[in-house]
């Protein structure tokens, strides 16, 4: 519930994070510290996520993005219900 209604709710996420940082006397987030997931995994665990898992020489390339298959009632996948 925190994600939707609390500190990280999408509507006021930026303002509430700034207020929380001020309340905790934290420095503002550094834009230099941000990096993408591929660079982080390469730096921390020496994992190249673009390398083929079968032969480390090959590279993964996105050829096509497939849309989810919709059933007759408009839901993706099986006819599952979420929580009531």
C-alpha positions as CSV (number, residue, x, y, z in Angstrom):
1,X,0.0,0.0,0.0
2,X,2.9,2.3,0.5
3,X,3.5,2.5,-3.2
4,X,0.0,3.7,-4.0
5,X,-0.9,5.8,-1.0
6,X,2.1,6.6,1.1
7,X,5.4,8.2,0.7
8,X,6.0,6.9,-2.8
9,X,2.6,7.6,-4.3
10,X,3.0,8.8,-7.9
11,X,1.1,12.1,-7.4
12,X,3.4,13.6,-4.8
13,X,6.4,11.4,-4.9
14,X,9.0,14.2,-5.7
15,X,7.7,16.5,-3.0
16,X,7.4,13.9,-0.3
17,X,10.8,12.5,-1.0
18,X,12.2,16.0,-0.6
19,X,10.4,16.5,2.6
20,X,11.6,13.1,4.0
21,X,15.2,14.0,3.1
22,X,14.9,17.4,4.8
23,X,13.4,15.7,7.9
24,X,16.2,13.2,8.1
25,X,18.9,15.9,7.3
26,X,20.0,14.0,4.2
27,X,21.8,15.5,1.3
28,X,19.9,15.7,-2.0
29,X,20.3,12.8,-4.4
30,X,23.3,13.2,-6.7
31,X,22.6,13.0,-10.4
32,X,26.2,11.6,-10.8
33,X,25.4,8.6,-8.6
34,X,22.6,7.4,-10.9
35,X,23.5,4.8,-13.5
36,X,21.6,2.3,-15.5
37,X,21.1,-1.3,-14.5
38,X,23.6,-2.7,-17.0
39,X,26.4,-0.4,-15.9
40,X,25.6,-1.2,-12.2
41,X,25.8,-4.9,-12.8
42,X,29.0,-4.6,-14.8
43,X,30.6,-2.5,-12.1
44,X,29.5,-4.4,-9.0
45,X,29.2,-8.1,-10.1
46,X,31.2,-8.0,-13.4
47,X,28.1,-9.3,-15.2
48,X,27.5,-8.2,-18.8
49,X,23.7,-8.5,-19.2
50,X,24.0,-8.0,-23.0
51,X,26.3,-11.1,-23.3
52,X,24.9,-14.4,-24.4
53,X,24.6,-16.8,-21.5
54,X,25.6,-19.7,-23.7
55,X,28.7,-18.3,-25.3
56,X,30.0,-15.1,-23.7
57,X,31.2,-13.8,-27.1
58,X,27.7,-13.3,-28.5
59,X,25.5,-10.3,-27.9
60,X,21.7,-10.2,-27.1
61,X,19.8,-8.1,-29.6
62,X,16.2,-7.1,-29.4
63,X,14.7,-8.2,-32.7
64,X,11.0,-7.8,-32.0
65,X,8.8,-6.9,-29.0
66,X,5.7,-9.2,-28.8
67,X,2.4,-7.9,-27.5
68,X,0.7,-9.9,-24.8
69,X,-2.0,-12.3,-26.1
70,X,-5.4,-11.2,-24.9
71,X,-8.2,-13.7,-24.2
72,X,-11.9,-13.1,-25.3
73,X,-12.7,-11.2,-22.1
74,X,-9.8,-8.8,-22.6
75,X,-7.4,-10.1,-19.9
76,X,-3.9,-11.2,-20.7
77,X,-3.0,-14.8,-20.1
78,X,-5.3,-17.1,-18.1
79,X,-8.6,-16.1,-16.7
80,X,-7.2,-15.3,-13.3
81,X,-8.7,-12.9,-10.8
82,X,-6.9,-10.6,-8.5
83,X,-7.7,-10.2,-4.8
84,X,-11.3,-9.1,-4.1
